[in-house]
């Protein structure tokens, strides 16, 4: 997604707002008390740094900025805190942050088509995937299988 500031040049952003219809599905699965450490309206004046929050003990919804460094840091924290999570991320399966996903159960849904992010004029320029890590892998895949192909990432055979 890009926007055009006053100078008219396109500027790429790494933040992509979750569409309302998808956020509703995620809230239904994780529950209303889920933690969102990367809200779209984040600013240092209104929110703490999401990485400074405790992610253990409650479900976490992750839609971090899509730069490689932040994605890698996000999944490092998931592993460290063994958090139950759903993450909306670009389907860049060749990237180290994806290849290094945790060894405990992680499953995903490859979203069919290009997701139209909140306030975007058109669909994303890249495919998107929802990843889930935690103890309800089967329930996640069953409840969201209508969005696209489900798959298992970690946890062995």
C-alpha atoms as one frame of an Amber mdcrd trajectory, in Angstrom:
protein
   0.000   0.000   0.000   1.306   3.486  -0.673   0.064   6.986  -0.108   0.958
  10.277  -1.682   2.006  13.021   0.700   1.951  16.669  -0.363   4.960  16.281
  -2.642   3.057  13.728  -4.771   5.658  10.964  -4.595   4.409   7.501  -3.615
   5.649   6.315  -0.242   5.494   2.641   0.689   4.130   1.791   4.081   4.764
  -1.361   6.038   1.517  -1.014   8.040  -1.611  -2.625   6.647  -4.926  -2.339
   8.476  -6.891  -5.537   9.002 -10.251  -5.412   7.188 -13.206  -5.169   9.592
 -14.792  -8.427   8.389 -11.555 -10.321   9.063 -10.994  -8.625  12.420 -14.467
  -9.783  13.460 -13.571 -13.400  12.586 -10.282 -13.140  14.496 -11.984 -11.651
  17.575 -14.589 -14.409  17.451 -11.846 -17.039  17.526  -9.434 -15.455  20.034
 -12.017 -13.716  22.187 -12.679 -10.058  22.965  -9.822  -9.824  25.479  -7.120
 -10.520  22.898  -4.043  -8.324  22.946  -3.252  -6.276  19.837   0.315  -5.001
  20.304   0.398  -3.366  16.839  -2.840  -1.363  16.435  -3.109   0.562  13.184
  -3.494   3.856  15.052  -0.314   3.253  17.060   1.733   6.257  18.090   4.268
   6.652  20.905   1.947   9.135  22.619  -1.051   6.785  22.774   0.328   3.231
  22.954   3.314   1.491  24.532   5.761  -0.287  22.270   4.112  -3.615  21.469
   7.364  -5.451  22.104   7.456  -4.137  25.691   4.102  -5.759  26.519   3.724
  -9.211  28.061   2.282 -11.508  25.367   2.019 -14.589  27.580  -1.194 -15.566
  29.321  -3.630 -14.123  26.780  -4.344 -14.604  23.084  -2.457 -12.171  20.860
  -3.458 -10.798  17.463  -0.462  -9.733  15.392  -0.546  -7.531  12.331   2.942
  -6.053  12.665   4.598  -3.717  10.197   5.679  -5.901   7.289   9.387  -5.081
   7.196  11.657  -8.113   7.616  13.254  -6.905  10.859   9.913  -6.377  12.619
   8.493  -9.678  11.359  11.549 -11.559  12.625  11.382  -9.791  15.992   7.649
 -10.528  16.250   8.080 -14.261  15.845  11.119 -14.315  18.151   8.885 -12.836
  20.873   6.123 -15.368  20.129   8.634 -18.174  20.683  10.127 -16.604  23.811
   6.747 -16.016  25.466   5.069 -19.110  23.982   2.061 -16.958  23.190  -1.126
 -18.204  21.562  -1.394 -16.016  18.485  -2.975 -15.257  15.156  -0.760 -13.284
  12.786  -1.770 -11.633   9.530   1.383 -11.428   7.456   2.517 -11.446   3.831
   2.859 -14.976   2.433   6.612 -14.744   1.936   7.365 -18.358   2.673  10.972
 -18.080   1.552  11.900 -15.484   4.179  13.952 -16.394   7.276  11.220 -15.175
   9.662   8.851 -17.753   8.126  11.393 -20.554   7.846  12.346 -20.047  11.504
   8.806 -20.267  12.882   8.591 -22.094  16.209   8.715 -25.860  16.542   5.454
 -26.008  18.480   2.209 -26.277  16.543   1.740 -23.553  13.962  -0.880 -23.753
  11.226  -1.983 -21.316   8.575  -4.592 -20.264   6.084  -3.349 -18.973   2.727
  -5.974 -16.328   2.021  -7.555 -16.804  -1.399  -7.048 -13.807  -3.689  -5.491
 -10.520  -2.687  -6.678  -9.098   0.617  -7.995  -5.554   0.510  -6.560  -3.939
   3.602  -8.432  -1.348   5.619  -8.578   2.001   3.795  -6.815   0.560   0.727
  -8.046   1.435  -2.752  -7.269  -2.003  -4.177  -6.130  -5.462  -3.171  -2.634
  -5.997  -1.812   0.286  -6.439  -4.191   1.216  -9.648  -2.355  -0.629 -12.722
  -1.052  -1.504 -12.843   2.649  -1.564 -15.627   5.195  -3.089 -16.001   8.645
  -0.837 -17.987  10.970  -1.998 -19.506  14.243   0.183 -20.840  17.018  -1.201
 -22.478  20.106  -3.253 -25.362  21.409  -6.328 -24.923  19.148  -4.783 -25.600
  15.725  -7.548 -27.883  14.520 -10.290 -25.450  15.626  -8.490 -22.590  13.851
  -8.232 -24.489  10.580 -11.866 -25.601  10.706 -13.227 -22.164  11.606 -11.270
 -20.277   8.919 -10.930 -22.831   6.121 -13.442 -20.925   3.985 -10.799 -18.174
   3.540  -8.365 -20.405   1.645  -6.063 -23.407   1.805  -5.086 -24.517   5.308
  -1.648 -25.930   6.076   0.567 -27.025   8.944   3.859 -25.216   9.518   5.488
 -26.627  12.643   5.160 -29.315  15.240   6.664 -32.213  13.333   4.765 -34.971
  11.576
